[in-house]
Amino acid sequence: MAAPKFLTLLLQGLLLYSGKVLEKLDEAAWKRMEEQEQEMNEEMTRLMEEMERRSQLRRNLVPMIMQKTRPEADSGGSEKEILDNNTDKKDKEEEEGSDREGVENKQQGNRITSGCIEWPGQIMMSRSRVVKELVDDLLRFLRTRLSNSFVPVLQPAIGVGSAFEGWSPCEADDAVYQLLVPLEPPAGHSFHRELATLGRIPARDYRIRVVLECACRVRNMLCFIHSPKHHVRMKNRPPYMLDFLCTELYLDVEKLALWFRRLVKQACVALPRARHYKMEVLPYNQRTCQLRLTSDSGSPLYVEMILGVQLGCTDIFLTSHSAEDPYALSTIWQLSYAVAESIFFSHMTSQVPQGSFHLRCLHLCTRMLKDTEFSPYTLKTIVMHFLNTRPVSSWCRRDCFRQVVGDILNFLHRCLERKELNHFFFGNKNMPEEIYLPKHFEESKPYNILQHLVQNPDAHARALRQCEQLREELLEGLPD
């Protein structure tokens, strides 16, 4: 169990993350808060130990049942032959694989325990601040360098994704720190967003057309359109930005990402803080910029910078993140809700009395459902619906931790039975005022994120079985 000093730092970090000003607390108040944190950690430990015990019993019971039922069902040999074969096989496994089985069981137990009980929130919040500061320095350097050029203007980065929201579907050391870098058009240009696919609900594929605008007054000089020396060039082909960052007047994701990666490589060498970190630009993705930051201690942090263009004055962006279709054109931009989701979690963290309770539940559920048919986004959607509809007081009762996790799995099971789970941002009439969405989002019909299960009966059956097994293991340990 964590020491009181660590718990104090954890509470301070959670309050700082939520943006709330920490009022002066007397010694008794601090003690009560530390006791609450200890009890919540103990409850998580008890829950996972109980689930692991039941899972182990289930694994041991299955071979016993198979040995009893298989001789009668199998007509390919006598009962004695089958039993002898099973005995020989069992003896061989015991002789040759007992140590390996013990290691595997220990590794499986450690995976669940270390992944779920060891709360990674404090570690990720601390690392998130380091990553954000580094990226802010990098972008400030690039903005200064590009201030007199006609290229997209790099805005301050926005931390998005689970690591910045305060939870993770994986262990802290495996987390990827994602930041969205908004782009604005340079002087003399404008971005026009166009739907790339019609009839799809919700529409996710867009193109961004670059249009020349008069900017004579902005720079106190003749713009591209009205400059005489550019007149001949304008008649023959587009100007600078359209030359190498666009394809047929549309902003090209891959060209833009390549340009940005080259700039980041140069900035990594020039930044003053670069000597404290080994900063490497990874070549793995054509649509984003991925970094590996290695500190003096040798511990790496993985960062992904995603380029985006804001959709009007909303918290929805068109991003360069990998398209759903691997064969999509490089001029296709994907609609992203990541910024709106980050704002929602930040808002709820400031509202929930026990600031990390809901994040712990989400972390635990996504770890439980690892290697199943469920994506972390499915569980994240359920938790967002719960946060938006339940009283905030229901998220602070440390003695109800098991019950809340059970409610999440029960809700998931009902959604699977119906093959329906509504997207959080479409058709939701109960959206917090802090989040700005396009008007048509609220007016749209709810969008089913489990639609793929309707079209794939086999996947639906597997998901239902997996959910029922986990729910049974969990609910059997819940108090009456």
N, C-alpha and C positions, 0 to 999 in steps of 0.2 A: 504494500500500500504506500502511496506517495507520502512524503514527509510534509509537515505543516508548512514549512517554508515554501516548498514547491506549490502547494495548494494555494498559498497566498499569491504567489506570482501568477498562477493560472487564473485566479479570479480577477486580478488586475488586468491581465491580458484580455480577458473576455469583455470586461467593461470598456477598456480602451478600444477594442474592435468594434463594439456597438456604437461608439461615438458619444456615449453618455459621460457626463462629468461626474467623477467619483466624489461623493460628499464625504465629509469627515465622519469616520466611524469610531465608536468607542471600542474598548477592548472586548466587551461582551458581544457586540455585534459581529466583530471579526471572528470570534470563537464560534458563534452560531453558523456563520457562513462556511467556516472550515469544516464543521461537523456535517453540514449538508453535503459538501463536496465529497467527504469521506464516505458517507452513507450511499451516495449515488454510485461511486466507484465500486463499493462492496456489492451493491445490487447488480451491477453489470457483471461482476465476477461470478456471483452466485448463479445468475441466469445462464451464462455461457457454460459454466461447469455442469449445470443440470442438463443442458442441451447436449453437451458432449457425452455425458454419462449415458443418456438415453440413446444417443446415436450409436455409441459403442455397443450397447446391449442389442440394438437392432442388427448391427453388423455381425455380431456373434450368433444371433438367432437364425439368420437366414441360412447359413450352411447346415445347421442342424435340421431345419425343415426340409431342405433339399435332399439330404441324405435319407430322410424317412419317406419322402414322396417319390423320388426318382425311380427306385426299383420297380414300383408298380406301374409307373407310367411308361417306362422304357421297355419296349418289347424286343430290343435288339440283343439281349443276353439274359442269362439266368440271374436270379437275385444274388446268389453266392458270388458270381463273377463280378457283378457290379459293386457289391460291397467290398470284395477283395481289392478291386481297382481303386475304389475310393480310399480304402485303408492304405494301400501302397502309395497313392498320390499324397495322402495326408502325411504319412511318415516321411516321404521325400521332401515335402515342403517344410516339415518341422526340422529336418536335419540340415537342409541347404538354405532355407530362407527364414528361419526364426529370427535371426538377428536383423535381417532386412525388414521383416514385418514389424519388429519392435521399433526400429528407426522410423518407418513410415507412419506408424500409429503416433509416435511421439511428434513427428513433423506435422501431422495433421492436427493434433491437439495444439501444438505451438502455433500453427497457422491461425487457428480460430482464436486462441487466447491472445497472441500478440497482436493480431489484426483487429480484434474487437474490444478487448478489455483495456489494452494500453491506448488510452485516448490520445489521438494525434493532433487534436485541435491547437494546443498551445505551441507545439513545434511548428505546425504549418503557418500559424499566424505570425510567429517570429520570422520565419523564412520568407513569408509573403512580403513583410515590410522591407527586408533586405533586397528582394527581387524588384519590388516596386521602385525603391530608391535608385537602384542601378539602371533600370530601364528609363526612369525619368531623366537621369543624368545623360544617358545615351541620346534620348530624343531631343533634349535641350541643345546638345552639341550639334545634332543634325539640323535642327531648325535654324541655328545660327549660320551654319555652313550653306544652307539652301535658301537663305532669306532673299537673295536677289535673283532667283531662278524661277522659271515658269514650270514648276512641277507640283504635284499634290503637296499640300501643307500638312505636316505631321502634327497632330494634336496630342495632348497628354494622354498617356495610356490609362485604361480602365481595367482593373483586376476582375477577371470573370472565372467561372468554373468552380469546382468543388474546393480546390485548395484555398482560393480567396474567400469562399463562402463560409469556411470554417469546418468542413467535413471532408471525408474522402472515401471512395469505394475501395481504396487500397491502403497499404501501409504508408506512413509518412515519407519514408525514403524513396518510395516509388511514385510519389505525386508529381504531376506536371503542372507548373505554374503558368497559367494562360493569361495573357493580357491582350486586350483589343486596342489597336492603335487607330483612332478615327482619322479619316482623311477629309480635307476640305479642298475645294478647287482653288488654284492660284488665281491671282488677278487676271482678268480677261478671259476666264473660263467659267463654265458652270456645269454641274452634274445633273443629268435628267434620268430618272429611274424609270425603266420600262419592264413590264412583265414579259418574261421570255416564254412562258407556257400558259396557254389559255385553257380554262375549264377545269384546272386542277384545284382541289380544295383541301387545305389552304394553299394558295399560290406561294411557292417557295423560291422559284428560279426567277432571277431578274438580270437585266443588263443595264449598264450605266453608260449612257451616251454623253460624250464630252462635246459641249457647244461653246463656240467662241462668243464672247460678249465684249461690248465696248468698255474699256477701262482707262480711258484717257484721263479722266479726273482723278482716278485713284493714284496713279504714279506721276501725275503732272507731265505726261508725255503722250505722244500718239501711241495707241494700242496696236495690236496685230491687225485689226480690221482697217484702221485709218492711216497707218504708217505708209508713206509712199515707197520707202525702200523695201518694204515687205510685200508690196502690191503684186509684183511679178511672182514672187514665191507663193503667195496665197492663191494665185490663179492655178498654179501647177500642183501643189501638194500642201497638206496641213502644216502648221507650225510645230515648234519643238516638242511639246508634250505629246501631241498627236503622232509625232514621228516614231517614237520608240516605246511608248507605254500603252498604245491603243492598237486595236485591230478593227479596221473599217469604222473608225470614229467611236468605237466602244472600248472602255477601259478594260485592258486585258489583265486578268488575275495573275497569270504566270509571268508575264513580262514585268508587271509591277512588283511581284514578290522577288524576282531575280534582281531587279534594281535595288530594292530595299535591303536584301541580303548583302549585296556588295557594299552598300553604305555602312551597314552594321559592322562588317568585317573591318573596314577602315576605322570606324569609331572605336572599336574594341582596343585598338592599338593606341589611339590618341587619348582616351579617357584617363584622367588622373587615377581613378580607382582601379584601373585595369591591372595595376601591379599587385593588388591584393587578391585578385581572382584571375584564374586562367579562363578566358572567355573564348569559346570556340563556336563558330557557326556550323551547324550540322547540315549535311546536304540531303537529308532524307525526304523532304517534302517540297513539292514544286509550288505550293500555294500559300505557304506560311514561312516564317523565319524561326527556326528552332536553334536554341542556344544550350550549351552545356557550361555551367559555371562551376569551376573547381576551386574551392577555398585552399588556404595554406595547409589546412589539416588533411586535404585530399578528398573531402566529401563533396560529391557532385550534386548540383541542382539542375533540373531540366526545365527550361523556359520555352514557351511557344508564343510568339507574337503574331497576332492575327490582324490583318488589315481590314478596315471596315468603313462603310459610308452610311451615315445616319439617314434613317427614313423620316424625312420631314423634321419636326421638332419633338420626336418621340424617343422612347428608350429602345426602339427596335432598329437593328442595323442590318445592312447587307454586308456580308463578310466574305473573306477569301478562303475560309475554312473549306476543307475537302468536300466536294459536291457528292450528293448521294449516288449519282450516276458516274462511275469511273471514266466513262467515255464522254462526259459533258464537255462542251466547248470551253475554251479558256476565257471566254467573255461572260460566262455564267457566274453570277454571284448568288450566294445562299442567304435566305432570310434567317436571322439569328435572334433568339430571345435571351441570350446570355446576359446582356447588361440589365435587362428588366428583372431577370431572375436574381442577379447579384444585389440589385436594389431592394428587392422583396425580402431576401434573407437578412440583409443589413437592417431593414426596417423592423422585421420580426424579432431579431436579436435584441433590439433596443426596447421592445415591448414585453417580451417574455421575462417574467421576474427571475427565473433561473436561466440565465442567458444561453447556456449551452445544452439545455435539456433536449430540445428538438433536434439539434445537430447530432447529439449522441445517438438518439433513436435512429436517425437516418444513416449514420455511419454503421451502426450495428446491423440494421436490416440489409444494407447493401453488401456487407461482409458475409452475412448469413446466406444470401442468395447468389454468391459468387459461383461461377461455373454452372449456372442454371440458364433457363431460357429468358430470364428477366434482365433487362438492361438497368443500370443505375438510374437512368432517367425515368423509368416507370415508377420506381420507389420515390424518387424526388418529386414527381408529379403528385403522388398520393399525399406525401407530407405537406406539400404546398397547399393542397386542398384542405387538409386537416388544420393547418395553421390559419387559414383564411376563414374557417367556419366555426372552429371551436373557441371558447373563451380562453384568453391567454393564461388564466389561472390554472387551467387543466394541464399546462406544460411545466408546472413548477413543483408538483407533488412528487417528491423523490420516491415515496412508497408506492407510486403507481407506475413505475418505469416499465415493469413487465406488462402491465395491462395496456399501456399505450402501444408498445411493440406488438402485442397481441392484436390490438385493434387495427393496426396497420396491415398485418398479415390477413386478418379476417376480411378487411376491405378489399385487399388484393384478390382474395379468393372469390369474393362476390363479383368483382370486375371480370375475372377470368370466366366465371360461369356465364356471365352476360356477354363476354367478349367485347367489353366496352369500358373505356376509361377516357373521360373528356380531357382534352388539352387544357392547361390552366389558363391560358391567355385568350382563348376564343370562346365567345358567348358567355363570358363570366361577368355577371352584373355586380359582383361584390369586390371589385378591384380596389386596393388601397389608393388614396389620392396621390401618394408619393410616386406612383408609377404612371408614366404617360404612354398610352398606346394609340395606334391609329384608330380612328373612329370606327372603321369597318370591323375591327376586331371584336368590339362589344356587340355589334349588330349581327355578327356572323353566327351561324349555327354551330353548336359544339362540335369539335373535331375529335374523332375517336383515334387515340394513338395505339389501340390494340386491333386496328383494322386488319393487320397482317395475319392475326390469328383466325379471323373470319375466313380468310382465303386459304389457310393452311391447317386443315384438321389435325394432322400429325403433330405439328408444333403446339397446337392448342392442347392436345391430350397430354403431351409431355409437360407443358407448363403447369397444367392443372394437377398432375400427379406430384410434381416437385413441390408445389405450393402446399398441397394437402399434407405431404410428409413433414415439411418444416413446421407447418402450423400445428400438426398433432404433437410433434416433439416439444414445441414451445408451450402450447396450451395445457398439456398434461402437467406441466410444472407450475401453472398459475394458481394462486390461492383462490378458494371458493368465494 
